[in-house]
Amino acid sequence: MGFHGRTWVETDLSALADNISEIRRISRGKEIIAVVKANAYGHGDILICTELKKLNVNFFAVSCIDEAVHIKDVTGRSDVLIFGFTETNRLREAAENNFILTAGDVEYARELNSFTLANNMKLRVHVKINTGMNRVGINTETELEEILSLPGLRCEAVYTHLSCSDSLNESDTAFTREQQQKLLRLAAGREIKIHSQNSGGVLFHQDFETDYVRAGLILYGLSPDPGISAPIKLSPVMSLKSIIHQIRTLEVGDFVSYGRTYKAPTHRKAAVVPVGYADGYSRSHSNSGFVAVRNTLCPVLGRVCMDQIVIDVTEVSGVKAGDEVLIYSADFKETSIEYIAEKLGTIPYEVACAVSSRVKRFPV
């Protein structure tokens, strides 16, 4: 029954390769920092990093040291940048693995420097500049000069995060350009590399002067703003699939799932599918979501449960237990991650990242 028995993710390696090719083309030769935090945005970090290495990607970015350690056997001697704070009791581990840390304020940079001097080693860092996101980063040239002067740190780059680079609104575009100009002003006259272009920056601010591009969502074939036509072809990498475990008949007036929120208006054929909110399939799909079976869209009946949904398969010819169910798939607009994100009032990032760790990932 089913390709993998329950619910699984298929990671399309050909699509990933196509996206890398498109990103390289639009970035005009800049080195790609592949953002693989949050389990590669739900796609499976080990699987994704393994394939990216084959595609000659040799720079990765993660959120925390645990994520860096998790992929280190796959990334090998590649550069791995940690965006978030790394606890002082794990600095030796970071140094021994040659990870790159983020210095986002002067006090923390001093702590890093004290550690290196006390232990006769150096730490690699990228300095984070706050250019208007007001989340993490230093603000002034004086702060930057102090960090760069610390003898125990090997400062290799400065970077910033663009807060609205995926918007073509005139005000947002002007703000994004102001962010880039502040970064350039602080870096001016220093022999240091810079990066600012996240997925939105790669797509819509190709003229920015940077040494690297940070490919996140677009790496996985999704647009940070599906409402804007992307200047490159994006090929979705993730498909979330399941199978039909059971088929039953609903009589007129029968209720389905918790709360009796669905009542059969006519004789219907219903199927149980083992996917639920514990797998990352939002409860908001209750009585409103669609999946696909045998090339036919099927509505979700009643509330999404922790481990299961019930779908209407009345219109599916020849349906049977064991049939594959497309939960997230680019085959239909209604099952695409971007459409689902819009329908749920969220962003594609959240939908992809929400696929839980109990869902196994497989390359195709």
N, C-alpha and C positions, 0 to 999 in steps of 0.2 A: 504493500500500500504506500504509494507516494515515493518520490525520489529519495527523500531523507526521513520519512516516517512521521514527522510532526510539522513544525514550522521552521523555515530556514531562509537565509539570505543567499542569493546568488550574486557574486561579484564579477562583473563583466570585465575581464582583463583587456579585451580588445578595445572596449570603450575607454578604459583608463589610458591606454596607449594613444588613442586618438586625441583625447583631451590634452595629454602632455604635448603632443605634436602641435596642436592648435595654440597652446599657451606659449610654447617656444617661438612659434611664428609671430604671434602678436607682440611678444616681449622683445623681439629683435636681439636675441642672443644673450639676454641677461640670465644669470644663474637662477634656477628655481629653488626656492625654499618650500618644500612640500609640507603643508600643515597637516599633521596626522594625529593631532590631539583628539581626545574623546573617542578613542578606539577608531581613529580615522573617520570621524564624523559618522560613527555607527557602521562603517563598512568592514571593519576588521583590520587593526593596525599591522599585525604581523603579515597578513596576506598582502595588504597594500604596499607595505615597505619592501617586501620581498620582490614584488613586481616592479616597483619604482627603481630599485637598484639595477634590475635588468635593463631598464630604460635609461640608465646612466644619470639618474637623479642621485645626488650625493650630499644633499643638505636637507635636514628635516627639522620640524619644529613641533614641540609638545607643550602641554600646560604645566607639568610638574615633573619632578625627578622620578617618581614612580613610573610615569609613562615612558620616560627616557630609558630607564632600566629595563622596562618590559620589551623594548624593541632593540636593545643594544646588540644582541646576538645576530640580528638580521641586518642592522645598519652598519655593523662592523666599524671601520675606520672613518665612516662618514661623519660630517658635522651634525650635531644635534643641539638645537637652541631650545632652552627652557624659558618660556614666556613668564611664568609665575615665580613667586618667592620660593627659594630653596632654604630649608631650615639649616641653621649653623651646624647642627650635629650630623648633617649629611654632606658637608662641604668636601670632606676628604673623598667620599665616594664620587662626588661630581668631578673632582680634580683627577682622580685615578682613571675615570672613564672618559676624560677629555671633553666633558659636556660644556656647553657655553651657557653661562648664566646671564640673567637680565639684572642690570643695576638700574633700579628705578628711582632711587633717592640717595642722597649723599650719605646719610647715616648708615644705610645698609651697605653701601660701597665701602665705607670705613670698616665695617665688621668683616667684610670679605678680605679686605687688605690686612687686617690684624691677624686673621686666620692664616693667610699665606705667609706672612712674615714669621709667625710663630712656628710654622711647619716647614719652612724652607721650600715652598712650592709656589707656583703661579696659578691663578684662575683666569680662564678665558671669559670675557664678558662682552655683551652688547649693551650699550647705554640707551635706556628708553627715554625719549623726549616727550613731554606733554605739550601738544600743540593745540589743545582745545577740547580733547575728549574728557579731560579732568578725571581720569581714572588712576593711571599709574604714570610716573615719569617726572623728570626734573624740568624746571621752568626756565632757567637762566644760563647764560654763558659762563658765569662765575661758578655755578654748580658743576657744569660740564668740565671746566678747566681743573677743578679740584679732583674730580673722579679720574680724569685722564692722567693726572700727576701722581696718583697712588702707585707706588713701585711694585706692589704685589699683584697688580691686575694687568692683564694683557687685553686692553680695550681694542677690539677689532672692528667695531661698527657702532653707529648710532641709528636708531630707528624710531618711528612713531606709528600710531594707529589712526587711520583715517576713519572718522566717525560717520560720514554720510557719502562715501565715494560711490555708492551704488545708486545715488539719486541724481537725476538730470535737472532737478529744480534749479533755477538760476541762482537762488540764494545759497543752496547747498553746494553747488558747484564752486561758487566764489569762496565759500568757507573751506572747502577741500583744498583749493589752490592756496589759500592763506596758510593752511596747515603745512603744506609742502614747502612754501617759502620760508616759514619759520625754521623748519628742519634744515633747509639749505643754509640759512643765515648762521645757525649755530655750528654747522659743520664746515663752514667756509674757511679756507686756509689751513685745514688740517688734513693730513694724509690718513683719512679714515673712510671706510665704506659706509654707505647708507642704504636703508630700505624703508619703504612706506607703502608700496602698492600691495594692498590686500586684493581679494577677488574683484571688488568693485573698481579698485585702482587699476588693475590689469586691464579690465574691460573698457573703462570709460575715461581713463587718464593715462593713455599710452605715452604721452609726451613727457611724463615726469622723469627727471634725472635721478636715477637710482642705480645701484649695482646689483641688487637682487629684486625678484618679485616673490611675494608670499602667496602661493596658490593654495587656497583653502577649498571653499565650496565648489569652485569651478573645476578643481581637480577631479571631482566626483560627478561632473556633468550637470550640475545644477546652477542656476543663476541666483545671485543674491537678491535680485528684484525681477521676478518672472514677467512683470508687467512691462519691462523695457527690453526691446529687441537686442540681443547680445551680438556683438560684431564678430563672434566666432561661432563655429558649430560646437555645441555642447552635447555630449553623448552620456546619458544617465548610466551610472555604473551599478547602482543597487536595484535588485528586484527582491521583494519580500514575498515568499510563497508559502502555501500550506496545502493541505489536502482535505477532502471530505471524509469525515469519520463515520457519519451515520446520516441516513435519509429517513424522514418520517412524513406522514401525511397530517396536515392541519385541516380540521373540519371548521365550518362556519362558527365563529364565536370563540374558537380556541385562543388562549393567550400564550405569549412567548416571553420567556426570560423573566428576570427580576422586575417587580413592580407592576407587572401586567400592563406595560406601556404599549404593547402591540396586540391587537385583536384581529384575527383573520376575518376579512370581509367576505371571502369566498373559500371554496375548497382550494388549498394550496399545498405545494410540495416544498418542504423545508429541509435544509441540510445543516449539520453541525460541523463547524470548522474549528480546529484547535489552535486558535490565536486569540489573544485578549490583551487587556491593558497591562498585564505583567510582561507581555512581549513587546510593549511599546505601541500597541494599536489603541489609539485614544478612545476613551469612553464617550467622547463627544461624537463618535460615529454612530451612536445608538439611534436607530430608526432613521438614519440619514446617510450612512456610508454606502459605498458600492465596492464590490469585488467582482472578479470575472472568472467564469467557469466555461470551458469549451467555447471560447470566443463570444461569450454572452455576459453582459453586465447583470449582476444580481444584487438586489438591495439587502442591507442588513436589517433584520427583524428584531425589534426589542432592544434591550440594553446590552451593550458590550460587557461581557463578564471578565473576570480575571484571566481565565485560560481559554475561553471559547466565545464564539459568536454563532448565531443562527442566521442563515441567509435563505432568501427565496429563490429556489431553483426550478420553479414551475415552468419557466419558458426554455429551460435548457434541455435540448433533445438528447436522449440517451444517457442522461446523468446517472452516475453510480458512485458508490463509496470507493475512495481511492483516487478519484479525479483530482487533478491539480487545481489549486485556487490561486489566482493572482491577487495579492493584497496590495502591494505597491509595484507598479509596472508602467513603463512608458508605452505599453501597447494600447492603452486607453487613456483619454484625457482624465476621466473620472478616477483612475487609479494612479495617476502620476503624482509624485511627491509634491511638485510645485502646485498643482491644482488642489491637492488635499490641504496643503499649508494655507492657501488662500481661503479655502472653505472653512477651516478651523480658526481663522483669524490669527494665524501665526506665520512663521517663516520656515522655508525648507530646512534650514539648519536644525531646528527643533524636531521636526518630523523624522529626519534621518538619524539624529543622535539619540532619539528616544528608543530605538530598537534595542532591546535589552540584551544583556550578556548571555542569557540562557538560549538565545536564538543562535544556532550555529551558522558560521559563514563558510561558503564554499566557492572556489573559483570556477568560472565557466569561460 
